[in-house]
Amino acid sequence: FADLNERIEEKTENIRVGLRSTYSLGSMLDATLRGGAEDQKIHTTTTLSGVATESDSPSKVFPYIGVGLGVSLGSTLSLNGNIVATLKDLNDMKKNEYTTTFGIRIALNASR
């Protein structure tokens, strides 16, 4: 067979809606719990011999849960880390998606 020059491009769109609650564990430490639902849709563009075909998958809704920890380093600086698990298959944990984030928050005093 001749090379058909096929190219497949997928773009995933995720939208999350949920609740987040932060609990103080002392003057320097905060814990965060979150949970909700994530809507996922995949847009696929297939190009075959220069002809592009586009399609959208049906939307799928998955639950997500997450935890986080924040440490205050004075009144203007804090560090935080979070992990969120999107639960795609409770019977096979390898199919679930895990997202980790780390951040630094700097509070600036804007008063004169």
C-alpha positions in Angstrom: 0.0 0.0 0.0 1.1 3.5 -0.7 1.6 5.9 2.2 -1.8 7.5 2.8 -0.3 10.3 4.8 -2.9 10.0 7.6 -2.7 12.4 10.6 -5.0 12.3 13.6 -5.2 15.2 16.1 -7.2 15.1 19.3 -8.1 18.0 21.6 -9.7 17.3 24.9 -11.9 19.9 26.6 -12.5 19.5 30.4 -14.9 21.5 32.5 -15.0 21.0 36.2 -17.8 22.1 38.6 -17.6 21.4 42.3 -17.0 22.5 45.9 -13.9 23.3 47.8 -13.4 23.7 51.5 -10.3 24.8 53.4 -9.7 24.0 57.0 -7.2 25.7 59.2 -4.8 23.2 61.0 -3.1 25.9 63.0 -1.5 29.3 62.3 0.7 28.1 59.5 -1.1 25.1 58.0 -4.3 24.7 55.9 -5.9 21.6 54.4 -8.2 21.7 51.4 -10.8 19.1 50.3 -12.6 19.3 47.0 -15.0 17.3 44.9 -17.3 17.6 42.0 -17.9 16.5 38.4 -15.8 16.9 35.3 -17.4 17.0 31.8 -15.0 15.7 29.1 -15.4 16.0 25.4 -12.9 15.0 22.7 -12.6 16.8 19.3 -10.9 14.7 16.6 -9.5 16.0 13.3 -8.4 13.2 10.9 -6.5 14.3 7.8 -6.2 11.6 5.1 -4.5 12.6 1.8 -5.1 16.3 2.4 -8.9 15.8 3.3 -9.8 16.8 6.9 -12.7 15.2 8.7 -13.8 16.5 12.1 -15.8 14.8 14.8 -16.8 15.3 18.4 -17.2 12.5 21.0 -20.3 12.6 23.2 -19.8 14.3 26.5 -18.9 12.1 29.4 -19.2 13.1 33.1 -16.8 11.8 35.7 -16.6 12.5 39.5 -13.4 14.0 40.9 -12.0 14.3 44.4 -8.9 16.1 45.7 -6.9 17.1 48.7 -4.4 19.9 49.2 -2.0 21.3 51.8 -0.9 24.9 52.3 1.9 26.3 54.4 2.0 30.0 55.3 5.5 31.5 55.5 4.7 34.8 57.1 1.9 37.2 56.2 2.8 37.6 52.5 4.1 34.2 51.3 2.5 30.7 51.2 3.2 27.4 49.5 0.6 24.9 48.5 0.3 21.5 46.8 -2.8 19.7 45.6 -3.7 16.3 44.0 -7.0 15.7 42.2 -8.2 12.3 41.0 -10.7 12.1 38.2 -12.4 8.8 38.7 -13.0 7.2 35.2 -13.1 3.6 36.3 -13.5 2.5 40.0 -12.6 -1.1 39.1 -9.3 -0.2 37.4 -7.4 2.5 39.2 -4.9 2.8 36.3 -7.6 4.3 34.1 -8.2 7.2 36.5 -6.4 10.5 35.9 -4.3 12.2 38.6 -3.3 15.9 38.5 -0.8 17.4 40.8 -0.3 21.1 41.2 2.2 23.2 43.3 2.0 26.9 43.8 3.4 29.9 45.5 1.2 32.8 46.6 2.6 36.2 47.3 0.2 38.8 48.9 1.1 42.4 47.9 0.0 45.3 50.0 -1.5 47.8 47.5 -2.3 50.5 50.1 -0.4 53.8 50.0 
